[in-house]
């Protein structure tokens, strides 16, 4: 499953967003899912958020995923090229459906 998401990140602050996943109006269970998100600037270092490093948390029964970057981490992203690509991949347990992938451009506001 693929889609678009262009997160807005506030200049000079930390960043957190909670996404709710539904299917046909019902909560989409994310039980046992993992996730990885990359923010890739035109120059500089790619920032990785994941369930493994604690920068993404998933409430599987509620069908929600929350991202978190500190003010220091937001400041460290190289915004000088004006474009920071984002890619969020939500990975199901090995025995179930397909991954969910959301791509876009992160906007600094």
N, C-alpha and C positions, 0 to 999 in steps of 0.2 A: 504494500500500500504506500503510495507516494503522495506528497502534497507540498504546499508552499507555506513558509512561515518566515517573516522578516521581523525579528525581535527589535524593539527599541530599547536602547541602553542609555541611561541618563549620565551625562558628563559629570564627573566629579563625585559620583556616588557609587554605592554598591548596587547590585542588580539581582533581583529575584523575580521569577515568574512561575505561576502555576498553570499548567495546561490540564484541561479535563477532556477525557476521551469518551465519546459516546458512539453508539451504533444503533441506527433506527430509533433514536430517542432514549435508549437505555444505556446505563453505564457499561463501558467496555472494560472488562476485567483485565488488569495488568499484573495479576498475581504471578509471581516468579519471573517477571520481565526484568531486563536490565536495560541501561541506556548509555549512550555516549553522544556528546555534542562537541563539535569543534568550531572554533571561531578563527578563521584564517585571514589575516590581513594581507594586503598586497606586498608588504615588506614586514620583516620582523618575525616573531615567534608565534606559532599556532597555539592557542589556548584550548585545553581539553577539559571538559567537564564530564564526569561519569558517575555512575552508581558506585564504581570501584573506588574512586577518590573522594566520595562524599559530597561532590558538587552537584549531584542530581539525586533526589530522593523520589521514590515511587510508593504511593499508597495503592497497592494493587486492587483491593476490594472497592475502593472509591473511584478507581480509574483515573487517578491524578498523578502528575509528574511535576516536580518542582525543581527549578534550576537556581543556583546561588553562586554569585561572585562577590568578593569583598571589594571595597573601594580601591584598595591597593591593586587587586587583580584587574579591575576595569581600567585604572590609570596606566597599567603596564601594556595594554593593547596598543599597537601602533596604528593610529587612525590617520596618519599623514597622507596616505594614498586615497583616503575617502571611501574605500570599499573594504568591507570585512565580510567575507562569505561565511554563512552559518550552515551547519549540517547537523541535524538531530536524528539519531537512529535509535529506535526503540526495538529491542531484540526480544522475541518471545522465547519461552522455554523450548528446549530441543524438540519436544514432542508435539508442539502446536504450530499454528499458522505462520504467516509471513511477517517479516519485519515491517515496521512503520518508519518511513523516512521523510523528513521535512527539511527542505532546503530553502535558502533565501539569502538576503543581504541584511546584516545587522546594521541598524541605524543609530548613530550617536546623536542624542537630543539634549 
